[in-house]
Amino acid sequence: MTIGKTLDQLKIGETAEFSRTVTESDIIRFAEASGDSNPIHMDQAYAEKTPFKGRIAHGVMALAFISNVLGNILPGRGTIYVSQEAHFLVPVRIGDTITTRVEVLEFFPEKNRVKLKTTCTNQDGKLIVDGAAWVMAPKKEFEGRT
């Protein structure tokens, strides 16, 4: 079974989704991996005094969820993430279930580029992240994609 699609298999309007509930452990591990231990993410007493009134997840954690979809689902294995435009609209909190969605918008085959709409919404349907990504999709099947 092939995982993902090659450049010539993609279709405009094609979509893929991934959902994940953000946990305390996710935030701690993300802080450890990234080195970002900003107290807005790590310290409830501090975070309660901010406009967010409590801890929030790292905004770029949502971008990591987008990366997961691009690299594992659509286009999938072998995809190279080139750039990301992102607007962070609503904070992510512990316990939020984030649904990441990508949609193929356009192709530039001569440059091996695909533009995709990228969004993340929470369990209430609120848009968390809105943006667009550019990727290089695999041009043909290669070992490791099956």
KATAPE-V446194 format. One record per residue. N is the residue number from 1. RES is the residue in one letter. OMEGA is omega in whole degrees, -180 to 180 (999 if undefined). NEAR is the number of other C-alpha atoms within 12 Angstrom. Layout:
N:RES:OMEGA:NEAR
N:RES:OMEGA:NEAR
//
This chain:
1:M:179:8
2:T:177:20
3:I:-179:23
4:G:-175:33
5:K:174:34
6:T:-178:31
7:L:-177:33
8:D:179:22
9:Q:-178:22
10:L:178:32
11:K:176:21
12:I:-179:20
13:G:179:18
14:E:-177:23
15:T:172:26
16:A:-178:31
17:E:176:27
18:F:177:29
19:S:179:22
20:R:174:27
21:T:-177:25
22:V:-179:29
23:T:174:23
24:E:-180:23
25:S:178:16
26:D:-178:28
27:I:179:34
28:I:-179:26
29:R:178:20
30:F:177:25
31:A:179:24
32:E:-177:16
33:A:-176:13
34:S:-175:16
35:G:-179:14
36:D:-180:20
37:S:176:20
38:N:-177:22
39:P:175:22
40:I:179:28
41:H:-166:38
42:M:-170:29
43:D:-176:21
44:Q:-178:21
45:A:177:15
46:Y:-174:18
47:A:178:20
48:E:-179:17
49:K:-180:14
50:T:176:16
51:P:180:12
52:F:177:19
53:K:178:17
54:G:-178:22
55:R:175:31
56:I:176:37
57:A:174:43
58:H:180:36
59:G:-177:32
60:V:173:27
61:M:177:35
62:A:177:46
63:L:176:35
64:A:177:29
65:F:176:33
66:I:179:46
67:S:178:36
68:N:-179:30
69:V:-178:38
70:L:-175:45
71:G:-176:31
72:N:-175:27
73:I:-175:31
74:L:-1:45
75:P:176:46
76:G:-174:35
77:R:179:32
78:G:179:29
79:T:176:34
80:I:-180:28
81:Y:-174:32
82:V:-180:21
83:S:-179:21
84:Q:168:28
85:E:-177:21
86:A:174:25
87:H:180:22
88:F:-170:24
89:L:-177:18
90:V:180:25
91:P:175:32
92:V:-179:40
93:R:175:32
94:I:-180:25
95:G:177:20
96:D:172:27
97:T:-176:26
98:I:174:37
99:T:180:32
100:T:-179:39
101:R:173:38
102:V:180:42
103:E:179:33
104:V:-179:31
105:L:-178:23
106:E:-178:22
107:F:169:25
108:F:-172:20
109:P:-179:19
110:E:178:11
111:K:-177:16
112:N:180:23
113:R:175:29
114:V:175:42
115:K:-179:36
116:L:171:41
117:K:-179:34
118:T:178:42
119:T:171:40
120:C:177:45
121:T:177:32
122:N:-176:29
123:Q:178:20
124:D:-179:14
125:G:178:16
126:K:178:21
127:L:-178:26
128:I:-180:33
129:V:176:35
130:D:-179:28
131:G:180:28
132:A:179:30
133:A:171:38
134:W:178:33
135:V:167:40
136:M:179:34
137:A:176:38
138:P:-179:33
139:K:-180:27
140:K:178:23
141:E:175:22
142:F:-178:16
143:E:180:11
144:G:179:14
145:R:-178:22
146:T:999:14
//
